């Protein structure tokens, strides 16, 4: 029973380490669409 728990912990740590490596190496591209919004003047205090 202890051996199964040990293997489960090692597997969990390996999955976490793999996830950290993937996220650290991943370079997502920023959105390329330009967004322009017109904000009315009454939204700003005078």
mmCIF file as gemmi writes it, N, C-alpha and C atoms, coordinates in Angstrom:
data_model
loop_
_atom_site.group_PDB
_atom_site.id
_atom_site.type_symbol
_atom_site.label_atom_id
_atom_site.label_alt_id
_atom_site.label_comp_id
_atom_site.label_asym_id
_atom_site.label_entity_id
_atom_site.label_seq_id
_atom_site.pdbx_PDB_ins_code
_atom_site.Cartn_x
_atom_site.Cartn_y
_atom_site.Cartn_z
_atom_site.occupancy
_atom_site.B_iso_or_equiv
_atom_site.pdbx_formal_charge
_atom_site.auth_seq_id
_atom_site.auth_asym_id
_atom_site.pdbx_PDB_model_num
ATOM 1 N N . UNK Axp A 1 ? 0.821 -1.193 0 1 0 ? 1 A 1
ATOM 2 C CA . UNK Axp A 1 ? 0 0 0 1 0 ? 1 A 1
ATOM 3 C C . UNK Axp A 1 ? 0.866 1.258 0 1 0 ? 1 A 1
ATOM 4 N N . UNK Axp A 2 ? 1.93 1.235 0.779 1 0 ? 2 A 1
ATOM 5 C CA . UNK Axp A 2 ? 2.823 2.396 0.833 1 0 ? 2 A 1
ATOM 6 C C . UNK Axp A 2 ? 3.505 2.597 -0.516 1 0 ? 2 A 1
ATOM 7 N N . UNK Axp A 3 ? 3.794 1.495 -1.191 1 0 ? 3 A 1
ATOM 8 C CA . UNK Axp A 3 ? 4.444 1.593 -2.502 1 0 ? 3 A 1
ATOM 9 C C . UNK Axp A 3 ? 3.521 2.268 -3.527 1 0 ? 3 A 1
ATOM 10 N N . UNK Axp A 4 ? 2.238 1.948 -3.48 1 0 ? 4 A 1
ATOM 11 C CA . UNK Axp A 4 ? 1.274 2.557 -4.401 1 0 ? 4 A 1
ATOM 12 C C . UNK Axp A 4 ? 1.15 4.053 -4.121 1 0 ? 4 A 1
ATOM 13 N N . UNK Axp A 5 ? 1.097 4.42 -2.856 1 0 ? 5 A 1
ATOM 14 C CA . UNK Axp A 5 ? 1.006 5.838 -2.498 1 0 ? 5 A 1
ATOM 15 C C . UNK Axp A 5 ? 2.269 6.579 -2.938 1 0 ? 5 A 1
ATOM 16 N N . UNK Axp A 6 ? 3.422 5.957 -2.759 1 0 ? 6 A 1
ATOM 17 C CA . UNK Axp A 6 ? 4.68 6.565 -3.195 1 0 ? 6 A 1
ATOM 18 C C . UNK Axp A 6 ? 4.711 6.776 -4.7 1 0 ? 6 A 1
ATOM 19 N N . UNK Axp A 7 ? 4.255 5.777 -5.445 1 0 ? 7 A 1
ATOM 20 C CA . UNK Axp A 7 ? 4.203 5.905 -6.908 1 0 ? 7 A 1
ATOM 21 C C . UNK Axp A 7 ? 3.22 6.99 -7.331 1 0 ? 7 A 1
ATOM 22 N N . UNK Axp A 8 ? 2.095 7.095 -6.632 1 0 ? 8 A 1
ATOM 23 C CA . UNK Axp A 8 ? 1.119 8.128 -6.958 1 0 ? 8 A 1
ATOM 24 C C . UNK Axp A 8 ? 1.695 9.512 -6.695 1 0 ? 8 A 1
ATOM 25 N N . UNK Axp A 9 ? 2.431 9.673 -5.615 1 0 ? 9 A 1
ATOM 26 C CA . UNK Axp A 9 ? 3.049 10.966 -5.308 1 0 ? 9 A 1
ATOM 27 C C . UNK Axp A 9 ? 4.11 11.313 -6.337 1 0 ? 9 A 1
ATOM 28 N N . UNK Axp A 10 ? 4.909 10.349 -6.733 1 0 ? 10 A 1
ATOM 29 C CA . UNK Axp A 10 ? 5.944 10.585 -7.747 1 0 ? 10 A 1
ATOM 30 C C . UNK Axp A 10 ? 5.299 10.946 -9.083 1 0 ? 10 A 1
ATOM 31 N N . UNK Axp A 11 ? 4.215 10.26 -9.444 1 0 ? 11 A 1
ATOM 32 C CA . UNK Axp A 11 ? 3.505 10.563 -10.677 1 0 ? 11 A 1
ATOM 33 C C . UNK Axp A 11 ? 2.902 11.965 -10.634 1 0 ? 11 A 1
ATOM 34 N N . UNK Axp A 12 ? 2.337 12.352 -9.505 1 0 ? 12 A 1
ATOM 35 C CA . UNK Axp A 12 ? 1.775 13.687 -9.347 1 0 ? 12 A 1
ATOM 36 C C . UNK Axp A 12 ? 2.848 14.755 -9.474 1 0 ? 12 A 1
ATOM 37 N N . UNK Axp A 13 ? 3.991 14.533 -8.853 1 0 ? 13 A 1
ATOM 38 C CA . UNK Axp A 13 ? 5.097 15.492 -8.957 1 0 ? 13 A 1
ATOM 39 C C . UNK Axp A 13 ? 5.619 15.594 -10.387 1 0 ? 13 A 1
ATOM 40 N N . UNK Axp A 14 ? 5.663 14.475 -11.101 1 0 ? 14 A 1
ATOM 41 C CA . UNK Axp A 14 ? 6.115 14.49 -12.496 1 0 ? 14 A 1
ATOM 42 C C . UNK Axp A 14 ? 5.138 15.256 -13.377 1 0 ? 14 A 1
ATOM 43 N N . UNK Axp A 15 ? 3.843 15.105 -13.138 1 0 ? 15 A 1
ATOM 44 C CA . UNK Axp A 15 ? 2.842 15.834 -13.918 1 0 ? 15 A 1
ATOM 45 C C . UNK Axp A 15 ? 2.94 17.332 -13.634 1 0 ? 15 A 1
ATOM 46 N N . UNK Axp A 16 ? 3.125 17.701 -12.374 1 0 ? 16 A 1
ATOM 47 C CA . UNK Axp A 16 ? 3.261 19.116 -12.023 1 0 ? 16 A 1
ATOM 48 C C . UNK Axp A 16 ? 4.52 19.703 -12.65 1 0 ? 16 A 1
ATOM 49 N N . UNK Axp A 17 ? 5.631 18.974 -12.577 1 0 ? 17 A 1
ATOM 50 C CA . UNK Axp A 17 ? 6.883 19.46 -13.169 1 0 ? 17 A 1
ATOM 51 C C . UNK Axp A 17 ? 6.744 19.602 -14.688 1 0 ? 17 A 1
ATOM 52 N N . UNK Axp A 18 ? 6.075 18.666 -15.332 1 0 ? 18 A 1
ATOM 53 C CA . UNK Axp A 18 ? 5.855 18.755 -16.774 1 0 ? 18 A 1
ATOM 54 C C . UNK Axp A 18 ? 4.998 19.952 -17.134 1 0 ? 18 A 1
ATOM 55 N N . UNK Axp A 19 ? 3.977 20.206 -16.344 1 0 ? 19 A 1
ATOM 56 C CA . UNK Axp A 19 ? 3.128 21.371 -16.584 1 0 ? 19 A 1
ATOM 57 C C . UNK Axp A 19 ? 3.894 22.67 -16.43 1 0 ? 19 A 1
ATOM 58 N N . UNK Axp A 20 ? 4.752 22.738 -15.418 1 0 ? 20 A 1
ATOM 59 C CA . UNK Axp A 20 ? 5.562 23.939 -15.22 1 0 ? 20 A 1
ATOM 60 C C . UNK Axp A 20 ? 6.514 24.142 -16.396 1 0 ? 20 A 1
ATOM 61 N N . UNK Axp A 21 ? 7.112 23.087 -16.87 1 0 ? 21 A 1
ATOM 62 C CA . UNK Axp A 21 ? 8.021 23.196 -18.016 1 0 ? 21 A 1
ATOM 63 C C . UNK Axp A 21 ? 7.284 23.65 -19.279 1 0 ? 21 A 1
ATOM 64 N N . UNK Axp A 22 ? 6.112 23.108 -19.507 1 0 ? 22 A 1
ATOM 65 C CA . UNK Axp A 22 ? 5.351 23.49 -20.703 1 0 ? 22 A 1
ATOM 66 C C . UNK Axp A 22 ? 4.938 24.958 -20.631 1 0 ? 22 A 1
ATOM 67 N N . UNK Axp A 23 ? 4.442 25.389 -19.483 1 0 ? 23 A 1
ATOM 68 C CA . UNK Axp A 23 ? 4.004 26.779 -19.352 1 0 ? 23 A 1
ATOM 69 C C . UNK Axp A 23 ? 5.187 27.741 -19.449 1 0 ? 23 A 1
ATOM 70 N N . UNK Axp A 24 ? 6.34 27.361 -18.904 1 0 ? 24 A 1
ATOM 71 C CA . UNK Axp A 24 ? 7.496 28.254 -18.96 1 0 ? 24 A 1
ATOM 72 C C . UNK Axp A 24 ? 8.076 28.342 -20.376 1 0 ? 24 A 1
ATOM 73 N N . UNK Axp A 25 ? 7.925 27.306 -21.174 1 0 ? 25 A 1
ATOM 74 C CA . UNK Axp A 25 ? 8.473 27.312 -22.529 1 0 ? 25 A 1
ATOM 75 C C . UNK Axp A 25 ? 7.468 27.827 -23.555 1 0 ? 25 A 1
ATOM 76 N N . UNK Axp A 26 ? 6.211 27.941 -23.184 1 0 ? 26 A 1
ATOM 77 C CA . UNK Axp A 26 ? 5.149 28.329 -24.112 1 0 ? 26 A 1
ATOM 78 C C . UNK Axp A 26 ? 5.202 29.826 -24.346 1 0 ? 26 A 1
ATOM 79 N N . UNK Axp A 27 ? 5.167 30.225 -25.607 1 0 ? 27 A 1
ATOM 80 C CA . UNK Axp A 27 ? 5.219 31.638 -25.968 1 0 ? 27 A 1
ATOM 81 C C . UNK Axp A 27 ? 3.967 31.983 -26.766 1 0 ? 27 A 1
ATOM 82 N N . UNK Axp A 28 ? 2.868 32.295 -26.073 1 0 ? 28 A 1
ATOM 83 C CA . UNK Axp A 28 ? 1.635 32.589 -26.814 1 0 ? 28 A 1
ATOM 84 C C . UNK Axp A 28 ? 1.756 33.918 -27.552 1 0 ? 28 A 1
ATOM 85 N N . UNK Axp A 29 ? 1.23 33.957 -28.742 1 0 ? 29 A 1
ATOM 86 C CA . UNK Axp A 29 ? 1.284 35.195 -29.512 1 0 ? 29 A 1
ATOM 87 C C . UNK Axp A 29 ? 0.2 36.153 -29.027 1 0 ? 29 A 1
ATOM 88 N N . UNK Axp A 30 ? 0.502 37.444 -28.977 1 0 ? 30 A 1
ATOM 89 C CA . UNK Axp A 30 ? -0.504 38.409 -28.545 1 0 ? 30 A 1
ATOM 90 C C . UNK Axp A 30 ? -1.584 38.566 -29.614 1 0 ? 30 A 1
ATOM 91 N N . UNK Axp A 31 ? -2.75 39.023 -29.222 1 0 ? 31 A 1
ATOM 92 C CA . UNK Axp A 31 ? -3.799 39.228 -30.225 1 0 ? 31 A 1
ATOM 93 C C . UNK Axp A 31 ? -3.382 40.291 -31.24 1 0 ? 31 A 1
ATOM 94 N N . UNK Axp A 32 ? -3.7 40.048 -32.486 1 0 ? 32 A 1
ATOM 95 C CA . UNK Axp A 32 ? -3.253 40.954 -33.546 1 0 ? 32 A 1
ATOM 96 C C . UNK Axp A 32 ? -4.349 41.893 -34.024 1 0 ? 32 A 1
ATOM 97 N N . UNK Axp A 33 ? -5.585 41.677 -33.613 1 0 ? 33 A 1
ATOM 98 C CA . UNK Axp A 33 ? -6.683 42.543 -34.057 1 0 ? 33 A 1
ATOM 99 C C . UNK Axp A 33 ? -6.647 43.858 -33.283 1 0 ? 33 A 1
ATOM 100 N N . UNK Axp A 34 ? -6.802 44.957 -34.01 1 0 ? 34 A 1
ATOM 101 C CA . UNK Axp A 34 ? -6.803 46.27 -33.373 1 0 ? 34 A 1
ATOM 102 C C . UNK Axp A 34 ? -8.214 46.6 -32.913 1 0 ? 34 A 1
ATOM 103 N N . UNK Axp A 35 ? -8.333 47.085 -31.69 1 0 ? 35 A 1
ATOM 104 C CA . UNK Axp A 35 ? -9.637 47.414 -31.125 1 0 ? 35 A 1
ATOM 105 C C . UNK Axp A 35 ? -9.677 48.912 -30.859 1 0 ? 35 A 1
ATOM 106 N N . UNK Axp A 36 ? -10.664 49.571 -31.439 1 0 ? 36 A 1
ATOM 107 C CA . UNK Axp A 36 ? -10.851 51.004 -31.206 1 0 ? 36 A 1
ATOM 108 C C . UNK Axp A 36 ? -12.263 51.227 -30.712 1 0 ? 36 A 1
ATOM 109 N N . UNK Axp A 37 ? -12.39 51.898 -29.57 1 0 ? 37 A 1
ATOM 110 C CA . UNK Axp A 37 ? -13.699 52.212 -29.02 1 0 ? 37 A 1
ATOM 111 C C . UNK Axp A 37 ? -13.801 53.709 -28.81 1 0 ? 37 A 1
ATOM 112 N N . UNK Axp A 38 ? -14.955 54.255 -29.114 1 0 ? 38 A 1
ATOM 113 C CA . UNK Axp A 38 ? -15.211 55.672 -28.896 1 0 ? 38 A 1
ATOM 114 C C . UNK Axp A 38 ? -15.913 55.807 -27.552 1 0 ? 38 A 1
ATOM 115 N N . UNK Axp A 39 ? -15.291 56.554 -26.656 1 0 ? 39 A 1
ATOM 116 C CA . UNK Axp A 39 ? -15.857 56.77 -25.331 1 0 ? 39 A 1
ATOM 117 C C . UNK Axp A 39 ? -16.476 58.162 -25.311 1 0 ? 39 A 1
ATOM 118 N N . UNK Axp A 40 ? -17.769 58.264 -25.003 1 0 ? 40 A 1
ATOM 119 C CA . UNK Axp A 40 ? -18.405 59.585 -24.985 1 0 ? 40 A 1
ATOM 120 C C . UNK Axp A 40 ? -17.805 60.479 -23.902 1 0 ? 40 A 1
ATOM 121 N N . UNK Axp A 41 ? -17.892 61.797 -24.131 1 0 ? 41 A 1
ATOM 122 C CA . UNK Axp A 41 ? -17.325 62.761 -23.194 1 0 ? 41 A 1
ATOM 123 C C . UNK Axp A 41 ? -18.013 62.751 -21.838 1 0 ? 41 A 1
ATOM 124 N N . UNK Axp A 42 ? -19.272 62.345 -21.775 1 0 ? 42 A 1
ATOM 125 C CA . UNK Axp A 42 ? -19.976 62.38 -20.492 1 0 ? 42 A 1
ATOM 126 C C . UNK Axp A 42 ? -19.495 61.292 -19.524 1 0 ? 42 A 1
ATOM 127 N N . UNK Axp A 43 ? -18.607 60.42 -19.959 1 0 ? 43 A 1
ATOM 128 C CA . UNK Axp A 43 ? -18.003 59.425 -19.053 1 0 ? 43 A 1
ATOM 129 C C . UNK Axp A 43 ? -16.881 60.035 -18.217 1 0 ? 43 A 1
ATOM 130 N N . UNK Axp A 44 ? -16.381 61.166 -18.594 1 0 ? 44 A 1
ATOM 131 C CA . UNK Axp A 44 ? -15.255 61.789 -17.908 1 0 ? 44 A 1
ATOM 132 C C . UNK Axp A 44 ? -15.737 62.983 -17.074 1 0 ? 44 A 1
ATOM 133 N N . UNK Axp A 45 ? -15.206 63.111 -15.844 1 0 ? 45 A 1
ATOM 134 C CA . UNK Axp A 45 ? -15.607 64.282 -15.016 1 0 ? 45 A 1
ATOM 135 C C . UNK Axp A 45 ? -14.994 65.561 -15.554 1 0 ? 45 A 1
ATOM 136 N N . UNK Axp A 46 ? -15.668 66.658 -15.284 1 0 ? 46 A 1
ATOM 137 C CA . UNK Axp A 46 ? -15.157 67.963 -15.744 1 0 ? 46 A 1
ATOM 138 C C . UNK Axp A 46 ? -14.605 68.747 -14.6 1 0 ? 46 A 1
